[in-house]
Amino acid sequence: MKQEQKVPWWKRAVAYQIYPRSFLDTNGDGVGDLRGIIKKLDYLSYLGIDLIWICPIYDSANDDNGYDIRDYEKIQAEYGTMEDFDELLCKAHEKGIRIIMDLVINHTSDEHAWFIESKSAKDSKKRDWYIWKDGKTIEKSGEMVQKEPNNWESIFGKSAWKYDETTGQYFLHVFSEKMPDINWECKEAKEEVFRMVNWWLDKGIDGFRIDAISHIKKNDFTDMPNPKHLDYVSSFDKHMNQPGIQDLLQELKEKTFEGRDVFTIAEASGVSFNEMSEWISTREGKFSSIFQFEHQHLWSDVEDEAFDLRKLKQVLSKWQEAVKEDGWIALFLENHDLVRCVNRFGNTASYWNESAKALALMYFMQKGIPFIYQGQEIGMVNADYESPYDFNDTPSIFAYENRVEHGMGKSRSFKILKQTTRDNSRTPMQWDETKNAGFSTGNPWMKVNRNYASINVKSQIGKEDSILEFYRKMIHLKKSSNALLYGDYKLVMENSRDIFAYERSLCDETYFICTNLSENLVKLSDEYVFTDKEMILSNYKSKPERILKPYEAYVLKL
């Protein structure tokens, strides 16, 4: 078919995200490694995966599990060697699996050679490679004291500035204080970033997931409004998707990605659906695709706010409309920064299997490139830890201690920690029922979930009604139908509180995707009862009827 020949390869791909630290350890040190990924390529091929996104494996100080890079052109020793990576790339390509790296270029580690030189003196040749400012002097209790340049709060908490005693100035870090921001207004710094990006592309990788890229532009460094008189104020409005960022992104594209057959996907926090043309359109887009996060911020987990399906439908459908004519977005419910989707949107107590499948079908058949996060395909759930200090996620532990310090009880604070921490998705992958879930023969860097004997790959692979086999069938179905790949999206039953249903159609081919995302028995209206149509995929053995069972989900060909 002509359309298949014209579209980029990545529009037919199904992607799998690997958090290498927790994927598979082959040398018994408790940390996942590159040889672990090599060992599981056959598994990923069995599943139907075309593309792997690997979280950072560069040399790192490990302040934020690899997102604080110390050397972009060296592999973190605990993951293996560059030779291991080259072997992984070669063997993946032999199996028809492409690999994209996690590109972290908003910041580096404070142990990176660039920053070490930058902070060595005010007249250092690399001083302007990072953002340095003088502090401000204020009067406090009759004395003049030095404060940070402004009242910005970092995304990880506390001030976004850290004082350097050697030079008497502050450097900016919108994330951890060990992750100073690169100055994207500095030509020399940008050129070195571009050289490094091309170095990786020349090795033959298939693209990048670009981390925190919407934060690279900072327009001014004035204080944030502070009506509550806080020590520090959330500073997103000063460094997220700021005016002028498109010029920087265009330069990045022209000097690295452009002209190469690669896939680039931006972590686009703060980017709205009406900005798609600048980010991912065929004519003026800077990337192949984006991750948007609007649907992940509709409810407050901290306040136990109830899941509202109508809000979810409105947001996801809005993004589908935004790319109706042009553009390609990522479809996802989980990643390394989020809790497990079956905990957040499903029912782990009574309908674990059914709700995991229903959620998968709901997002997977929309228009875009589906991403599966490791363990999602077997219904892995949130960490079942018993102590706050079983967790490793620094910002979450800081927030826990801050709540306790300000009067919230430890029990309530721990409950919030358990339902919000990023560590929920970072527990070791559960491969089988043996010690440490088959992840490691040593002491895992992070505790394995206690439920590993009942939730693991070995217990599900080849089992007809398992979540894993449902994913496998779903992946095959998605890739076998042009309507499910490229077809128009039409939301139906939009006012239903329980049902997320839509149609995908192209030419004379139409599919009806229906998911009951509740534990209620739900009656369908007459116009959506298709008992005579061909059942393509379902999470119940019985044929669909007028009454939908709890978390029932199916695909019909109309």
C-alpha positions as CSV (number, residue, x, y, z in Angstrom):
1,M,0.0,0.0,0.0
2,K,1.4,3.4,-1.0
3,Q,0.5,5.0,2.4
4,E,2.7,2.4,4.2
5,Q,5.7,3.3,2.0
6,K,5.4,7.0,2.6
7,V,5.0,7.2,6.4
8,P,8.0,7.2,8.6
9,W,8.9,3.8,10.2
10,W,8.2,5.1,13.7
11,K,4.5,5.7,12.9
12,R,4.1,1.9,12.8
13,A,6.2,1.2,15.9
14,V,5.3,0.0,19.4
15,A,7.8,1.3,22.0
16,Y,9.0,-0.2,25.3
17,Q,10.6,1.9,28.0
18,I,13.5,0.3,30.0
19,Y,14.6,1.6,33.3
20,P,18.0,-0.2,33.2
21,R,18.7,-0.1,36.9
22,S,15.6,-2.2,37.6
23,F,15.3,-4.3,34.4
24,L,17.7,-7.3,34.8
25,D,21.0,-7.8,36.7
26,T,23.3,-10.3,35.2
27,N,26.4,-10.0,37.4
28,G,24.9,-10.1,40.9
29,D,25.7,-6.6,42.0
30,G,22.0,-5.8,42.5
31,V,21.8,-3.3,39.7
32,G,20.4,-4.0,36.2
33,D,22.8,-3.8,33.3
34,L,23.2,-3.7,29.6
35,R,23.8,-7.4,29.3
36,G,20.4,-7.8,31.1
37,I,18.8,-6.0,28.2
38,I,20.7,-8.1,25.7
39,K,19.5,-11.2,27.4
40,K,15.8,-10.1,27.2
41,L,15.8,-9.0,23.5
42,D,14.1,-12.3,22.6
43,Y,11.4,-11.5,25.2
44,L,10.8,-8.1,23.7
45,S,10.7,-9.5,20.2
46,Y,8.1,-12.1,21.4
47,L,6.0,-9.3,22.8
48,G,6.1,-7.4,19.4
49,I,8.3,-4.5,20.4
50,D,9.9,-2.4,17.6
51,L,11.5,0.4,19.6
52,I,13.3,0.6,23.0
53,W,13.7,3.8,24.9
54,I,16.5,3.3,27.4
55,C,16.7,5.6,30.4
56,P,20.2,7.2,31.0
57,I,23.1,4.8,31.0
58,Y,25.8,7.5,30.8
59,D,28.5,7.9,33.5
60,S,26.7,9.6,36.4
61,A,27.1,10.7,40.0
62,N,23.7,9.0,40.5
63,D,22.2,11.8,42.5
64,D,19.0,11.3,40.4
65,N,19.5,7.8,39.0
66,G,21.4,8.7,35.9
67,Y,19.7,12.0,35.0
68,D,22.8,13.8,36.4
69,I,25.3,13.1,33.7
70,R,29.0,13.2,34.5
71,D,30.3,12.1,31.0
72,Y,28.0,11.9,28.0
73,E,30.4,9.6,26.1
74,K,31.0,7.0,28.7
75,I,28.8,4.2,30.0
76,Q,28.1,4.1,33.8
77,A,30.3,1.3,35.1
78,E,27.6,-0.6,36.9
79,Y,25.7,-0.9,33.6
80,G,28.6,-2.2,31.6
81,T,30.9,-0.9,28.9
82,M,30.6,0.9,25.6
83,E,31.4,-2.5,24.0
84,D,28.3,-3.9,25.8
85,F,26.3,-1.0,24.4
86,D,27.6,-1.6,20.9
87,E,26.7,-5.3,21.1
88,L,23.2,-4.4,22.4
89,L,22.7,-2.0,19.5
90,C,23.9,-4.6,17.0
91,K,21.8,-7.5,18.3
92,A,18.7,-5.3,18.7
93,H,19.0,-4.2,15.1
94,E,19.4,-7.8,14.0
95,K,16.0,-8.5,15.6
96,G,14.4,-5.5,14.0
97,I,14.3,-3.5,17.2
98,R,15.5,0.1,17.2
99,I,17.0,1.9,20.2
100,I,16.6,5.5,21.3
101,M,18.7,7.0,24.1
102,D,17.6,9.4,26.9
103,L,19.1,12.8,26.0
104,V,19.5,15.0,29.1
105,I,20.7,18.4,27.9
106,N,18.9,20.9,30.2
107,H,21.6,20.2,32.9
108,T,24.6,18.1,33.7
109,S,26.0,16.7,36.9
110,D,28.0,19.1,39.1
111,E,30.8,16.5,38.7
112,H,30.9,17.0,34.9
113,A,34.2,18.3,33.6
114,W,32.4,21.3,32.0
115,F,30.9,22.4,35.4
116,I,34.1,21.7,37.3
117,E,35.9,24.1,35.0
118,S,33.0,26.6,35.0
119,K,33.1,27.0,38.8
120,S,36.9,27.1,39.0
121,A,37.0,30.9,38.6
122,K,34.9,33.8,37.4
123,D,37.1,34.2,34.4
124,S,37.0,30.5,33.5
125,K,36.6,29.8,29.8
126,K,33.5,27.8,30.6
127,R,32.0,30.2,33.1
128,D,29.2,31.1,30.8
129,W,28.4,27.5,30.0
130,Y,26.2,27.5,33.1
131,I,24.0,30.2,34.7
132,W,25.8,32.2,37.4
133,K,24.3,35.2,39.3
134,D,25.3,37.4,42.3
135,G,23.2,37.1,45.4
136,K,21.1,39.9,46.7
137,T,21.7,41.6,50.0
138,I,18.7,42.2,52.3
139,E,18.3,43.5,55.9
140,K,17.2,40.9,58.4
141,S,16.9,41.5,62.1
142,G,19.0,44.6,61.8
143,E,21.8,42.9,59.8
144,M,22.6,42.8,56.2
145,V,22.6,39.2,54.9
146,Q,23.1,37.6,51.5
147,K,20.2,35.8,49.9
148,E,19.8,33.8,46.6
149,P,19.4,35.9,43.4
150,N,15.6,35.3,43.5
151,N,12.9,33.3,45.2
152,W,12.6,30.5,42.7
153,E,12.0,27.0,44.1
154,S,13.5,24.0,42.4
155,I,11.4,21.2,41.1
156,F,13.0,19.0,43.7
157,G,12.2,21.4,46.5
158,K,14.1,24.2,48.4
159,S,15.9,27.0,46.5
160,A,16.7,26.7,42.8
161,W,20.1,28.3,43.5
162,K,23.2,27.0,45.2
163,Y,26.0,29.2,46.6
164,D,29.6,28.5,45.5
165,E,32.2,29.6,48.0
166,T,35.1,29.6,45.5
167,T,33.7,32.4,43.4
168,G,31.0,33.9,45.7
169,Q,28.2,33.5,43.2
170,Y,25.1,31.2,42.9
171,F,24.4,28.8,40.1
172,L,20.9,27.8,38.9
173,H,19.5,24.3,39.2
174,V,15.8,23.9,38.4
175,F,16.1,20.3,39.5
176,S,18.6,18.8,42.1
177,E,21.3,21.1,43.4
178,K,23.8,18.5,41.9
179,M,22.3,19.2,38.5
180,P,23.3,22.7,37.3
181,D,21.5,24.1,34.3
182,I,23.4,24.5,31.0
183,N,23.3,28.1,29.7
184,W,21.6,27.7,26.3
185,E,22.4,31.3,25.5
186,C,26.1,30.4,25.4
187,K,27.2,29.5,21.8
188,E,30.2,27.4,22.9
189,A,28.1,25.3,25.3
190,K,25.5,24.7,22.6
191,E,28.0,23.7,20.0
192,E,29.6,21.1,22.4
193,V,26.1,19.7,23.1
194,F,25.4,19.4,19.3
195,R,28.8,17.7,18.8
196,M,28.0,15.2,21.5
197,V,24.5,14.5,20.1
198,N,26.0,13.8,16.6
199,W,28.6,11.6,18.1
200,W,25.8,9.3,19.4
201,L,23.8,9.5,16.2
202,D,26.9,8.6,14.2
203,K,27.2,5.4,16.3
204,G,24.0,4.3,14.7
205,I,21.3,4.8,17.4
206,D,17.8,5.4,16.2
207,G,17.1,8.7,18.0
208,F,16.4,10.2,21.4
209,R,13.9,10.8,24.0
210,I,14.8,14.4,25.0
211,D,14.5,15.0,28.8
212,A,13.2,18.3,30.3
213,I,13.7,20.1,27.0
214,S,10.9,22.6,27.6
215,H,13.0,24.0,30.5
216,I,16.1,25.1,28.5
217,K,15.0,28.7,27.9
218,K,15.1,31.2,30.8
219,N,13.9,34.7,29.9
220,D,14.3,36.7,33.1
221,F,15.4,36.1,36.7
222,T,13.0,38.2,38.6
223,D,11.2,37.1,41.7
224,M,8.0,35.1,41.5
225,P,4.9,36.7,43.1
226,N,4.8,35.6,46.7
227,P,1.5,36.5,48.4
228,K,1.9,33.7,51.0
229,H,5.4,34.9,52.0
230,L,7.0,31.6,51.3
231,D,10.8,31.1,51.4
232,Y,10.7,29.8,47.8
233,V,8.0,29.8,45.1
234,S,7.3,27.4,42.3
235,S,9.2,28.8,39.3
236,F,7.7,27.0,36.3
237,D,6.5,30.2,34.9
238,K,10.1,31.4,34.5
239,H,11.7,28.4,32.9
240,M,9.1,26.1,31.3
241,N,8.2,26.6,27.6
242,Q,9.3,30.2,27.6
243,P,9.0,32.6,24.6
244,G,12.1,32.1,22.4
245,I,12.5,28.4,23.0
246,Q,11.5,27.6,19.4
247,D,14.7,29.3,18.1
248,L,16.8,27.1,20.4
249,L,14.9,24.0,19.3
250,Q,15.2,24.8,15.7
251,E,19.0,25.2,16.1
252,L,19.2,21.8,17.8
253,K,17.2,20.2,15.0
254,E,19.2,21.7,12.2
255,K,22.6,20.8,13.7
256,T,21.8,17.3,14.8
257,F,18.6,15.4,13.8
258,E,17.7,17.0,10.5
259,G,18.3,14.8,7.4
260,R,18.7,11.6,9.5
261,D,16.2,8.8,9.6
262,V,15.7,8.9,13.4
263,F,12.9,9.3,15.9
264,T,13.0,12.1,18.4
265,I,10.4,12.5,21.1
266,A,10.4,15.5,23.5
267,E,9.4,15.5,27.2
268,A,7.2,18.6,26.7
269,S,6.0,19.7,30.1
270,G,4.0,22.9,29.9
271,V,3.3,22.6,26.1
272,S,-0.4,22.9,25.2
273,F,-2.3,21.1,22.5
274,N,-2.6,24.3,20.4
275,E,1.2,24.5,20.1
276,M,1.5,21.2,18.2
277,S,2.5,22.9,14.9
278,E,5.7,24.3,16.3
279,W,6.7,21.2,18.1
280,I,5.8,18.2,15.9
281,S,4.1,19.2,12.6
282,T,5.6,18.0,9.3
283,R,6.4,21.5,8.1
284,E,7.7,23.3,11.2
285,G,8.0,20.8,14.0
286,K,11.3,20.3,15.8
287,F,10.6,16.7,16.9
288,S,8.9,13.5,15.6
289,S,6.6,13.4,18.6
290,I,6.1,14.6,22.2
291,F,5.0,13.3,25.6
292,Q,2.2,15.5,26.9
293,F,1.3,15.2,30.6
294,E,-2.0,17.0,30.9
295,H,-3.9,13.7,31.5
296,Q,-1.5,12.9,34.4
297,H,-2.3,16.1,36.3
298,L,-6.2,16.0,36.4
299,W,-6.4,14.7,39.9
300,S,-4.5,15.3,43.2
301,D,-3.2,12.0,44.6
302,V,-2.2,13.9,47.7
303,E,-5.8,14.9,48.4
304,D,-7.3,11.5,47.4
305,E,-9.3,13.2,44.6
306,A,-11.5,10.7,42.8
307,F,-10.7,9.6,39.3
308,D,-13.1,11.4,36.9
309,L,-13.3,9.5,33.6
310,R,-15.0,12.3,31.8
311,K,-12.0,14.6,32.5
312,L,-9.7,12.0,31.1
313,K,-11.8,11.5,27.9
314,Q,-11.9,15.3,27.4
315,V,-8.2,15.7,27.6
316,L,-7.1,12.7,25.6
317,S,-9.7,13.4,22.9
318,K,-8.5,17.1,22.8
319,W,-5.0,15.9,22.0
320,Q,-6.3,13.4,19.4
321,E,-8.1,16.3,17.7
322,A,-4.8,18.4,17.9
323,V,-3.0,15.8,15.7
324,K,-6.0,14.9,13.5
325,E,-4.4,16.4,10.3
326,D,-0.7,16.4,11.2
327,G,1.6,15.3,14.0
328,W,2.1,12.2,16.1
329,I,1.9,12.0,19.9
330,A,3.0,9.5,22.4
331,L,0.3,7.3,24.0
332,F,1.2,6.3,27.5
333,L,-0.1,5.7,31.0
334,E,3.2,4.8,32.8
335,N,6.8,5.9,32.9
336,H,9.7,6.0,35.4
337,D,8.3,9.2,37.0
338,L,4.7,8.0,37.5
339,V,2.8,5.5,39.7
340,R,1.5,2.3,38.2
341,C,-1.6,2.8,36.1
342,V,-3.6,-0.1,37.5
343,N,-3.3,1.6,40.9
344,R,-4.1,5.1,39.7
345,F,-6.9,4.3,37.3
346,G,-7.9,0.7,37.9
347,N,-8.8,-1.7,40.7
348,T,-6.1,-3.8,42.2
349,A,-8.3,-5.4,44.8
350,S,-11.1,-7.1,42.9
351,Y,-10.4,-6.5,39.2
352,W,-6.6,-6.4,38.8
353,N,-6.5,-8.5,35.6
354,E,-9.6,-7.0,34.0
355,S,-8.7,-3.4,34.8
356,A,-5.1,-3.7,33.6
357,K,-6.3,-5.0,30.3
358,A,-9.1,-2.4,30.0
359,L,-6.7,0.5,30.6
360,A,-4.3,-0.9,28.1
361,L,-6.9,-1.1,25.4
362,M,-8.3,2.3,26.2
363,Y,-5.0,4.2,25.4
364,F,-3.3,1.8,23.0
365,M,-5.8,2.0,20.1
366,Q,-5.7,5.8,19.9
367,K,-3.7,7.6,17.2
368,G,0.0,7.9,18.0
369,I,2.9,5.7,19.1
370,P,2.1,3.5,22.1
371,F,4.7,3.3,24.9
372,I,4.7,0.4,27.3
373,Y,6.7,0.8,30.5
374,Q,8.6,-2.2,31.8
375,G,6.3,-4.3,34.0
376,Q,3.1,-2.7,32.8
377,E,2.6,-5.6,30.4
378,I,2.2,-8.0,33.4
379,G,0.2,-5.6,35.5
380,M,2.9,-4.7,38.0
381,V,1.5,-2.6,40.9
382,N,2.8,0.1,43.2
383,A,5.6,-0.6,45.8
384,D,4.2,-2.5,48.8
385,Y,6.9,-1.2,51.2
386,E,6.4,-0.9,55.0
387,S,8.7,2.0,55.8
388,P,9.2,5.5,54.2
389,Y,12.9,4.8,54.1
390,D,12.5,1.7,51.9
391,F,12.1,4.3,49.2
392,N,14.9,6.0,47.4
393,D,13.2,8.9,45.6
394,T,14.8,12.0,47.1
395,P,12.1,14.6,46.3
396,S,9.4,12.3,47.6
397,I,11.2,11.6,50.9
398,F,11.9,15.3,51.3
399,A,8.2,16.0,50.8
400,Y,7.3,13.3,53.4
401,E,9.7,14.8,56.0
402,N,8.4,18.2,55.2
403,R,4.8,17.2,55.8
404,V,5.7,15.5,59.1
405,E,7.7,18.6,60.2
406,H,4.7,20.8,59.5
407,G,2.3,18.8,61.7
408,M,0.9,16.1,59.4
409,G,1.0,12.7,61.2
410,K,3.5,10.1,60.1
411,S,0.7,7.7,59.1
412,R,-1.0,10.1,56.7
413,S,2.3,11.4,55.4
414,F,3.5,7.9,54.6
415,K,0.2,7.1,52.8
416,I,0.7,10.1,50.6
417,L,4.3,9.1,50.0
418,K,3.2,5.6,49.0
419,Q,0.7,6.8,46.5
420,T,2.8,9.5,44.8
421,T,6.4,8.5,44.8
422,R,8.2,7.9,41.5
423,D,9.7,4.7,43.1
424,N,6.4,3.0,42.5
425,S,7.5,2.4,38.9
426,R,11.1,1.7,39.8
427,T,10.9,-1.5,41.7
428,P,12.8,-4.4,40.1
429,M,11.2,-6.1,37.1
430,Q,9.4,-9.3,38.2
431,W,10.6,-12.1,35.9
432,D,9.7,-15.2,37.8
433,E,8.9,-16.7,41.2
434,T,12.6,-17.3,42.3
435,K,14.5,-15.2,44.8
436,N,14.3,-11.4,44.0
437,A,11.8,-12.2,41.2
438,G,14.7,-13.4,39.0
439,F,16.0,-9.8,38.8
440,S,19.2,-10.4,40.6
441,T,21.2,-13.1,42.5
442,G,22.6,-10.4,44.7
443,N,21.0,-7.8,47.0
444,P,18.8,-5.6,44.8
445,W,19.4,-1.8,44.8
446,M,15.8,-1.4,45.7
447,K,13.4,-3.9,47.3
448,V,11.4,-6.2,45.1
449,N,7.7,-6.1,45.5
450,R,6.5,-8.9,47.8
451,N,3.8,-10.0,45.3
452,Y,6.4,-11.2,42.8
453,A,5.5,-14.8,43.2
454,S,2.0,-14.2,41.8
455,I,2.8,-11.3,39.4
456,N,5.7,-12.2,37.0
457,V,6.5,-12.8,33.4
458,K,7.1,-16.6,33.7
459,S,3.6,-17.1,35.2
460,Q,1.9,-15.2,32.3
461,I,3.9,-16.0,29.2
462,G,1.9,-18.3,26.9
463,K,-1.1,-18.2,29.3
464,E,-4.1,-17.4,27.2
465,D,-6.0,-15.1,29.7
466,S,-2.9,-13.4,31.1
467,I,-2.3,-9.6,30.9
468,L,1.0,-10.2,29.0
469,E,-0.7,-12.3,26.3
470,F,-3.4,-9.6,26.0
471,Y,-0.7,-7.0,25.4
472,R,0.9,-9.3,22.8
473,K,-2.4,-9.7,20.9
474,M,-3.1,-6.0,21.2
475,I,0.3,-5.1,19.8
476,H,-0.3,-7.4,16.8
477,L,-3.7,-6.0,16.2
478,K,-2.5,-2.4,16.3
479,K,0.2,-3.0,13.8
480,S,-1.9,-5.1,11.4
481,S,-4.6,-2.5,10.8
482,N,-4.1,0.8,8.9
483,A,-7.3,2.1,10.4
484,L,-5.9,1.6,13.9
485,L,-2.6,3.1,12.9
486,Y,-3.6,6.1,10.8
487,G,-7.4,6.3,11.0
488,D,-9.6,9.1,12.3
489,Y,-10.5,9.1,16.0
490,K,-14.1,9.7,17.1
491,L,-15.1,9.7,20.7
492,V,-18.6,8.3,21.5
493,M,-20.6,8.3,24.7
494,E,-18.6,11.3,25.8
495,N,-20.9,12.0,28.8
496,S,-20.7,8.5,30.3
497,R,-19.1,8.4,33.7
498,D,-18.0,4.8,33.2
499,I,-17.3,4.1,29.6
500,F,-14.4,5.3,27.4
501,A,-15.4,4.3,23.8
502,Y,-14.3,5.5,20.4
503,E,-14.1,4.6,16.8
504,R,-11.1,4.4,14.5
505,S,-11.8,4.6,10.8
506,L,-10.0,4.8,7.5
507,C,-11.7,4.4,4.1
508,D,-14.2,1.6,4.5
509,E,-12.6,0.1,7.6
510,T,-14.0,1.0,11.1
511,Y,-13.2,-0.4,14.5
512,F,-15.2,0.2,17.7
513,I,-13.1,0.3,20.9
514,C,-15.2,0.1,24.1
515,T,-13.9,0.0,27.7
516,N,-15.8,0.1,30.9
517,L,-13.4,1.7,33.3
518,S,-15.4,1.1,36.5
519,E,-16.6,-1.8,38.7
520,N,-20.2,-1.0,37.7
521,L,-22.5,-2.9,35.4
522,V,-23.2,-0.4,32.7
523,K,-26.0,-0.5,30.1
524,L,-25.1,0.5,26.6
525,S,-27.5,2.6,24.5
526,D,-29.1,0.8,21.5
527,E,-26.9,2.5,18.9
528,Y,-23.7,1.0,20.5
529,V,-24.9,-2.5,20.9
530,F,-23.1,-4.5,18.2
531,T,-23.7,-8.1,19.2
532,D,-23.7,-9.2,15.5
533,K,-20.3,-7.7,14.7
534,E,-16.9,-9.5,14.6
535,M,-15.1,-9.6,18.0
536,I,-11.4,-8.9,17.4
537,L,-10.1,-8.7,21.0
538,S,-11.7,-8.9,24.5
539,N,-10.7,-9.2,28.1
540,Y,-13.8,-11.4,28.9
541,K,-14.4,-14.8,27.3
542,S,-18.1,-14.1,26.7
543,K,-19.3,-12.0,23.7
544,P,-20.3,-8.4,24.4
545,E,-23.9,-7.8,25.4
546,R,-26.0,-4.8,26.2
547,I,-24.7,-4.8,29.8
548,L,-21.0,-4.2,30.2
549,K,-19.3,-6.2,33.0
550,P,-16.9,-4.4,35.4
551,Y,-13.8,-3.3,33.5
552,E,-15.0,-5.1,30.3
553,A,-13.1,-4.0,27.2
554,Y,-13.2,-5.1,23.6
555,V,-12.5,-4.2,20.0
556,L,-15.1,-4.9,17.3
557,K,-14.8,-4.5,13.6
558,L,-17.9,-2.7,12.3
